[in-house]
Amino acid sequence: MLNPQISRREFLKLVSTGSLAFALRDLRINHLLEITPPTQGRITWSGVPLYDAPFFTASQIHHFGADKVVEILDVEENGEPGYGNPHNTLWYKIDNGYAFSGGIQPVETRYQKPVFTLPEKGQLGEITVPFCDTKKEPYTYAERGYRIYYGSTHWVKRVIVQRDEKSIWYEIFDSHLKRSYYVPSHDMRLVPGDELTTLSPEVPDDQKRIVVDLTTQLITAFEGENLVFSQRCASGVRGTDTPKGEFHTYHKGPSVHMTNEGDAVEEDGVYSLPGVPWCSFFTGSGHAFHGAYWHNDYGQPRSHGCVNLPSEAAKFLYRWSKPNVPADTEYVNLPGEGTLVQVF
């Protein structure tokens, strides 16, 4: 996520003349750039290979299992593009080799102090460890629920203190499954209200716009003529394409359980993703900008129609776009309102 000095007029001129790729290279957004180099990563799918050099033709020396947490020693920005994605050349140095970044979620391990008092309607929480296994009851040895991941967000309904086993739990409610799960308080940060206020509130609504270029998999945001945001994304794959046209971000929520369960899809095509963060929907059929914790491969289509972003980038758009979602509100739906979205 960068803020290069280029106007909207200049950007559109580059698009129309076919010169955008060269400008992106000069602006250093021709591949995903980390704001700060990650020091930990979570393997997002089983079998991610470790090579002895940052190239797919190098020798494989190990395969990681899903959810393995690894230490990232260095970042190689000019490795071989991976999995058909010409825009992602980042590799991570791990142990004595290199792994392509697309299958590794950058994470941190930041344990939290408990909060004992919540607002009446609850409060948004964010997972701050690589992953956490929820429980179906608020006890250490209770039956396990589902696993939730770093950066995912969940609505906390209450705090439970178990004095007999000296544990503190946050109760989260899954609105899709219509039931509660329990998270150890040290694995979740409660998001303060000042992190959910509107960014650039002084800019008139009609001066804000979000532009999605599906060819380059690039999202840009403008305030009038000024480019204030740019980030590679992952839009819908063929068959579940992200729709083209003009839309508005008229319904939004900071945490959504996304699933296609119940749709007419093959069994291996079913997904169920609790706690998808920072969702800014721009169609009535569920297309949204949102964070993605299940991959780290931006720059090529790989979603079911939504526009995947790194969590912090999705959070920027969520806060910057209209309508604002108050800190004590789980979802806002205001047809006819919202920030303009242009997809081409």
ChimeraX attribute file (.defattr): number of C-alpha atoms within 10 A of each C-alpha:
attribute: neighborCount
match mode: 1-to-1
recipient: residues
	/A:1	21
	/A:2	18
	/A:3	14
	/A:4	15
	/A:5	9
	/A:6	14
	/A:7	16
	/A:8	18
	/A:9	12
	/A:10	14
	/A:11	17
	/A:12	12
	/A:13	13
	/A:14	16
	/A:15	13
	/A:16	10
	/A:17	8
	/A:18	11
	/A:19	12
	/A:20	18
	/A:21	14
	/A:22	12
	/A:23	16
	/A:24	16
	/A:25	11
	/A:26	10
	/A:27	14
	/A:28	13
	/A:29	19
	/A:30	22
	/A:31	21
	/A:32	23
	/A:33	17
	/A:34	14
	/A:35	9
	/A:36	6
	/A:37	13
	/A:38	17
	/A:39	17
	/A:40	19
	/A:41	22
	/A:42	27
	/A:43	24
	/A:44	21
	/A:45	15
	/A:46	13
	/A:47	13
	/A:48	19
	/A:49	19
	/A:50	24
	/A:51	22
	/A:52	19
	/A:53	18
	/A:54	24
	/A:55	19
	/A:56	19
	/A:57	10
	/A:58	12
	/A:59	14
	/A:60	16
	/A:61	12
	/A:62	14
	/A:63	13
	/A:64	18
	/A:65	15
	/A:66	15
	/A:67	17
	/A:68	15
	/A:69	20
	/A:70	17
	/A:71	16
	/A:72	20
	/A:73	16
	/A:74	14
	/A:75	19
	/A:76	16
	/A:77	17
	/A:78	13
	/A:79	19
	/A:80	19
	/A:81	20
	/A:82	19
	/A:83	12
	/A:84	9
	/A:85	16
	/A:86	15
	/A:87	19
	/A:88	27
	/A:89	23
	/A:90	24
	/A:91	26
	/A:92	27
	/A:93	22
	/A:94	20
	/A:95	12
	/A:96	11
	/A:97	19
	/A:98	27
	/A:99	30
	/A:100	27
	/A:101	27
	/A:102	23
	/A:103	22
	/A:104	27
	/A:105	26
	/A:106	25
	/A:107	22
	/A:108	19
	/A:109	14
	/A:110	14
	/A:111	14
	/A:112	16
	/A:113	12
	/A:114	17
	/A:115	14
	/A:116	13
	/A:117	10
	/A:118	14
	/A:119	11
	/A:120	9
	/A:121	13
	/A:122	19
	/A:123	22
	/A:124	24
	/A:125	25
	/A:126	21
	/A:127	27
	/A:128	22
	/A:129	20
	/A:130	23
	/A:131	21
	/A:132	17
	/A:133	16
	/A:134	24
	/A:135	22
	/A:136	18
	/A:137	17
	/A:138	22
	/A:139	21
	/A:140	18
	/A:141	9
	/A:142	12
	/A:143	11
	/A:144	15
	/A:145	15
	/A:146	12
	/A:147	12
	/A:148	22
	/A:149	24
	/A:150	23
	/A:151	27
	/A:152	25
	/A:153	28
	/A:154	28
	/A:155	25
	/A:156	26
	/A:157	19
	/A:158	19
	/A:159	21
	/A:160	17
	/A:161	15
	/A:162	13
	/A:163	8
	/A:164	7
	/A:165	9
	/A:166	9
	/A:167	15
	/A:168	22
	/A:169	28
	/A:170	28
	/A:171	25
	/A:172	23
	/A:173	17
	/A:174	18
	/A:175	13
	/A:176	12
	/A:177	9
	/A:178	7
	/A:179	10
	/A:180	18
	/A:181	20
	/A:182	26
	/A:183	27
	/A:184	21
	/A:185	24
	/A:186	19
	/A:187	24
	/A:188	28
	/A:189	20
	/A:190	21
	/A:191	14
	/A:192	12
	/A:193	12
	/A:194	8
	/A:195	11
	/A:196	20
	/A:197	16
	/A:198	19
	/A:199	16
	/A:200	13
	/A:201	13
	/A:202	7
	/A:203	12
	/A:204	10
	/A:205	18
	/A:206	11
	/A:207	13
	/A:208	22
	/A:209	20
	/A:210	23
	/A:211	18
	/A:212	24
	/A:213	17
	/A:214	23
	/A:215	11
	/A:216	18
	/A:217	18
	/A:218	21
	/A:219	23
	/A:220	22
	/A:221	24
	/A:222	17
	/A:223	19
	/A:224	17
	/A:225	16
	/A:226	19
	/A:227	22
	/A:228	19
	/A:229	18
	/A:230	20
	/A:231	24
	/A:232	30
	/A:233	31
	/A:234	28
	/A:235	31
	/A:236	20
	/A:237	15
	/A:238	12
	/A:239	8
	/A:240	14
	/A:241	18
	/A:242	23
	/A:243	16
	/A:244	13
	/A:245	10
	/A:246	14
	/A:247	19
	/A:248	22
	/A:249	28
	/A:250	23
	/A:251	25
	/A:252	27
	/A:253	21
	/A:254	28
	/A:255	25
	/A:256	24
	/A:257	16
	/A:258	14
	/A:259	13
	/A:260	13
	/A:261	12
	/A:262	7
	/A:263	8
	/A:264	9
	/A:265	10
	/A:266	7
	/A:267	8
	/A:268	6
	/A:269	10
	/A:270	13
	/A:271	12
	/A:272	11
	/A:273	18
	/A:274	22
	/A:275	25
	/A:276	24
	/A:277	28
	/A:278	28
	/A:279	27
	/A:280	32
	/A:281	24
	/A:282	23
	/A:283	17
	/A:284	10
	/A:285	8
	/A:286	14
	/A:287	21
	/A:288	23
	/A:289	28
	/A:290	30
	/A:291	28
	/A:292	25
	/A:293	25
	/A:294	19
	/A:295	21
	/A:296	23
	/A:297	29
	/A:298	27
	/A:299	26
	/A:300	23
	/A:301	25
	/A:302	20
	/A:303	18
	/A:304	20
	/A:305	22
	/A:306	27
	/A:307	30
	/A:308	30
	/A:309	29
	/A:310	26
	/A:311	18
	/A:312	16
	/A:313	22
	/A:314	25
	/A:315	22
	/A:316	16
	/A:317	24
	/A:318	29
	/A:319	21
	/A:320	20
	/A:321	27
	/A:322	24
	/A:323	22
	/A:324	22
	/A:325	20
	/A:326	14
	/A:327	19
	/A:328	15
	/A:329	15
	/A:330	18
	/A:331	15
	/A:332	16
	/A:333	15
	/A:334	12
	/A:335	13
	/A:336	11
	/A:337	15
	/A:338	25
	/A:339	23
	/A:340	21
	/A:341	20
	/A:342	17
	/A:343	15
	/A:344	13
